Amino acid sequence: MDEFSPTRRALLQGAAAGAMTLAPGVALAARADDMAALRRAVEQGHDASVARIQEWIRNPTIAAERFKVPEGVAHMSKLAQEAGFQKIRTVPTGGVPAVFATLDVGAPKWLGIYFMYDVKQFDPAEWSVPPLEGRLVDRPGVGKVIMGRGAVNQKGPEGAFLAALHAFRASGRKLPVNLALIAEGEEEIASPNFLTAIRDPDVLATMKKCVGVIIPSAGQAPAGNATISLGAKGAVEMEIVSDSASWGRGPAKDLHSSQFARVDSPAWRLVQALNTLMASDGHTPAVEGFLDRVEPLSTRQKALIAESARTNSEADAKKVMGVQHWINDETWEQSLERLASQPTINIQGLVSGYTGEGGKTVLPHRAVAKVELRLVPDMTKDDSVAKLKAHLVKKGFPDIEVNVTGGYGPTQTPEESGLIKAHKAVLTRAQIPYALSVRSAGSWPGVVFTGDPLRLPAAQFGIGNGNGAHAPDEYFVIEPTNPQVANLTQQTMAYVDLMYEIAAQG
Amino acid sequence: MDEFSPTRRALLQGAAAGAMTLAPGVALAARADDMAALRRAVEQGHDASVARIQEWIRNPTIAAERFKVPEGVAHMSKLAQEAGFQKIRTVPTGGVPAVFATLDVGAPKWLGIYFMYDVKQFDPAEWSVPPLEGRLVDRPGVGKVIMGRGAVNQKGPEGAFLAALHAFRASGRKLPVNLALIAEGEEEIASPNFLTAIRDPDVLATMKKCVGVIIPSAGQAPAGNATISLGAKGAVEMEIVSDSASWGRGPAKDLHSSQFARVDSPAWRLVQALNTLMASDGHTPAVEGFLDRVEPLSTRQKALIAESARTNSEADAKKVMGVQHWINDETWEQSLERLASQPTINIQGLVSGYTGEGGKTVLPHRAVAKVELRLVPDMTKDDSVAKLKAHLVKKGFPDIEVNVTGGYGPTQTPEESGLIKAHKAVLTRAQIPYALSVRSAGSWPGVVFTGDPLRLPAAQFGIGNGNGAHAPDEYFVIEPTNPQVANLTQQTMAYVDLMYEIAAQG
């Protein structure tokens, strides 16, 4: 998903560096001896860790094109095996298979780890380096980076996590928690079959034992500040189509416009169908029952948003976005509440008939609205799409096509969960300033863990920085110029610290 | 205008060859001696006439680019002078000037002639011959043609008319009518200043003396049948635009779609504004007062349409258009009545945000509907546009832009006018089968003559064939393969016959 970029998420949420003073390095608290040994092992394994990420980049799996699927499964399995996982299975999903691996050291607690082993498509012509080489590049103002498709989304952060497991093996230290790793190969096509993998009896039984699930990610902005996101809106992509073929009226192909005097217009029909979806205020969804499952913001959530409103600049946000007024001329704080809590039905694009310069006398045979739903708890993708379709039928537009191309429901994890508490503790020890975000306006498939059947805490976790997910010159920083940004060793140690922190929780 | 092509107009109106048997040549009735002498002169002048058309094609004036304006005025004046016009004036219009010329032989009647001396733009890369050479080409199944930009729209037919005047000079015969020629240089940009030329006191005084105005055109379909069109709908082209800049709300440029939770959407605003323009049936204009000036079809007009319904195939029309049902599942005859009498507000195109394959998470800053009005008597362009704008303001959309890019009101000429009677008489003598069309669904600027201040009969007149107006390889047929189609000499003689016919009318 495009929202994995911390810089973009920071912008979306207005999360800028807080008031804390920054200090370099990952500070250590308890578990000093283990941590010292593990740190030495991580440092000794640094180059092997970089090489591991580079080799993974050289073996891309692209779900949309069914490109290198068996190779991706084999590579993911090899990575798990070398990191010390004991049982490794390929889990059929009906699509690109998932890989499930367990590492049981007899610890009282299990931690779930989510990996994606697929990457987004790419066009080498747009890149300044070969996209599948994983070349080390010195990027001015950023530092030494690994550049390549998948570098930050998600092989770099996942590689930093694997490096922690290699350090445990190399230092002969015992993992403080058991691990359940579920790796999917279809994240970039919106995880159409991932729930099938979760429902595998063996996977489900093990995942249910977990205290929570983390998605390794490079969670620092270039300035060094981090955001702990307690959730994310769901996003559902679709095309709403009015077409003569499905309508049985109008022209089979674009016709001379004078014929509209006696031939029906799919373009006007789309306008009228769309109009039923939206209240007259232009932003409140009018789909019957669409808002029934919306949970209002809690007092605590409102307080977190108020804090964000205090610590961030409305003027800066409006300037960056090129916006003069919020909806209803609401306040900065109200706008942040809407960003976190308002479900939306957005028109991303309109396409019909002649779209070039000037005019052309045609009666279009087809009209398309590219629409996106953004959902909040406790809305679901299936329920929302079903209500949209039922609404169109009830309003007299049974022929209007609703072609869903992907997406998820919303995900939410309680602030008081052990996973979030541990996240806070690790960032605090690392002296990395962070903001708590009630909910990212962006989306990721966390609902697969936080929703039925697992209902587990799940969150992105990780420090360090990178950028360019889905874009050319994607990179993952291993030696940052800015000392407030974690290098590869510090990133790896944060995963070590997280596992100890979770093990130590009552 | 694109509707000048007889083949297209025939398709629009379902006017196919009637039941009359065809016979070649132009038959002569009265005025035998003059006609014989004139015919010899036309035949002797044939090659000079072809050369005159070719030379004109080599001197294009393109109003949209202000290309060769003085040259076009000079060439048009030279053509008028050589054809025998006595007084020739350049008439300023504020845009490309018009040329006005009179030929007063002291006859009791004046006939108005409309010329356009400008042509549509062209791309030589799309042509099989140089577009400005006027090359003679043998076109399989069609015959010998002059190919070039402006060949049929309108220099070929205008050249055929000029050839008639040269024949009068060469044969020493006296013109049966006086002539008032008004030639405009902005027809291809929708005649924005032509009414200014008509309102010139000298032009107005002379035009008011005319019994009617003809526009020379190649009025036969490839099969040989002709259509006498008693009028044409008006057409007004516009873009209806919703933009953050004029609204003062929404994003200055496309923004991440998650922001729709707190930022207004110009795309949704366009949908809601458009929705107010159209009744729930999806075809009846809902703009307040829009239909007030619509004149219902007369009994005679309904009878002509019924005749057209009888002589043409509904199945063929539906097949050619790819249409299964007319609006409201109406009958063939009702569909032809709507085509002639139904004013429309058509969406020709919709453009907003992301228009490529798949989806893209944007909140568009601008949305555009390419809209076209088709008007019938007694609606006018200005009144209709004013009502549309007032309607949007009244409905709460004062910020929605209505950018008119061109067009005209409707034109209509009475069937019982001398001009139409003469037209019928000439076609009958020429044994060319014709259909009477109540009103073309297409458009041309006849309203400049049939509307205020002149209120004259005005109609396209001419036989012969051509095709490709506004398209590559535009051509005008001078020696048709099909003997039912008039050659250049026969076309010229039809203008001679028309002038005698008008002179002979009581």
Interface residues (C-beta under 8 A of the other chain):
Chain A: D2 E3 R8 L12 K233 A235 E237 M238 E239 S244 G248 R249 G250 P251 A252 K253 L255 H256 S257 S258 Q259 F260 A261 R262 V263 D264 S265 A267 W268 R269 L270 V271 Q272 L274 N275 M278 S280 G282 H283 M321 G322 V323 Q324 H325 W326 I327 E330 Q334 S335 L336 R338 L339 A340 S341 Q342 T344 N346 I347 Q348 G349 L350 V351 S352 G353 Y354 T355 G358 G359 K360 T361 V362 L363 P364 H365 A367 K370 E372 R374 T405 A441 G442
Chain B: D2 E3 R8 L12 K233 A235 E237 M238 E239 S244 G248 R249 G250 P251 A252 K253 L255 H256 S257 S258 Q259 F260 A261 R262 V263 D264 S265 A267 W268 R269 L270 V271 Q272 L274 N275 M278 S280 G282 H283 M321 G322 V323 Q324 H325 W326 I327 E330 Q334 S335 L336 R338 L339 A340 S341 Q342 T344 N346 I347 Q348 G349 L350 V351 S352 G353 Y354 T355 G358 G359 K360 T361 V362 L363 P364 H365 A367 K370 E372 R374 T405 A441 G442
